[in-house]
C-alpha cells in the first residue's frame, strides 16, 4: 500500500491520491490500488481537486525536499507545480 497525501474522490466513488514515495498518482477502486502516473514532476502531492471537466489538479509541494531546510534551499528547490491530469475513463 502506498504512503499517500492529497486525496480526492470522484462521483463514481474512486479515490485518487498521491503516492509520495514513488512520485506517482494512484487510484483506489474496489480495494485495489491502480498506479495511474509516475513522473519526476510529481513531487509530494499535497493537495488535489477535481475540475468540472473531471480532470484532476495536483499541487506538488516537494515537502520531503524542503522540510527543515534554509529559505535559500527551499527557493532553489522550485518550481512547485500545479499539474493537470486526465484520469483514464474521463473525457472524449
PyMOL commands that set and color helices and strands:
alter all, ss='L'
color gray80, all
select helices_A, chain A and resi 63-66+71-76
alter helices_A, ss='H'
color red, helices_A
select strands_A, chain A and resi 4-9+15-19+24-29+32-38+45-50+56-60+82-85
alter strands_A, ss='S'
color yellow, strands_A
deselect
rebuild
show_as cartoon
